[in-house]
């Protein structure tokens, strides 16, 4: 039984990535940070795609659009 539990932990630690993202809003500005323990390149690619998408849709908080 102990060996089985050990193998589950080994699989989790070896194959699954752990990602953390922090978001903080202060004075109408949003600050973001992220961290991963593995596969930082894939995390960076996704981060840059998200950042590009957000910058194309960004506007100041409280600013109204005429659509």
C-alpha positions in Angstrom: 0.0 0.0 0.0 2.8 2.4 0.9 4.5 1.8 -2.5 1.3 2.6 -4.3 0.9 5.9 -2.5 4.6 6.7 -3.2 4.0 6.0 -6.9 1.1 8.4 -7.0 3.2 11.2 -5.4 6.1 10.4 -7.9 3.8 10.7 -10.9 2.3 14.0 -9.6 5.7 15.5 -8.9 7.2 14.3 -12.2 4.6 15.0 -14.8 2.2 17.7 -13.6 3.3 21.3 -13.7 2.4 23.7 -10.9 1.6 27.3 -12.0 0.8 30.3 -9.9 -0.5 33.6 -11.0 -0.9 36.7 -8.9 -3.2 39.6 -9.8 -3.3 42.9 -7.9 -5.3 46.0 -8.7 -4.1 49.3 -7.2 -5.0 52.9 -8.2 -6.8 51.7 -11.4 -3.8 49.7 -12.6 -3.6 45.9 -12.7 -0.3 44.2 -11.9 0.3 40.5 -12.7 3.0 38.0 -12.0 3.4 34.3 -12.6 5.6 31.4 -11.7 6.0 27.8 -12.7 8.2 25.0 -11.5 8.5 23.2 -14.8 8.2 23.9 -18.5 8.8 27.7 -18.2 8.9 28.0 -22.0 5.3 26.9 -22.5 4.2 29.0 -19.6 5.9 32.0 -21.1 4.3 31.4 -24.5 0.9 31.3 -23.0 1.6 34.3 -20.8 2.7 36.4 -23.8 -0.3 35.4 -25.8 -2.6 36.4 -22.9 -0.7 39.6 -22.4 -1.0 40.5 -26.1 -4.7 39.8 -26.1 -5.2 41.9 -22.9 -3.3 44.9 -24.3 -5.3 44.9 -27.4 -8.5 45.0 -25.3 -7.3 47.2 -22.5 -8.8 50.5 -21.4 -8.7 52.5 -18.3 -11.0 51.4 -15.5 -14.2 53.5 -15.6 -13.6 54.6 -19.2 -16.7 54.3 -21.3 -16.7 53.2 -25.0 -19.1 54.3 -27.7 -20.1 51.1 -29.4 
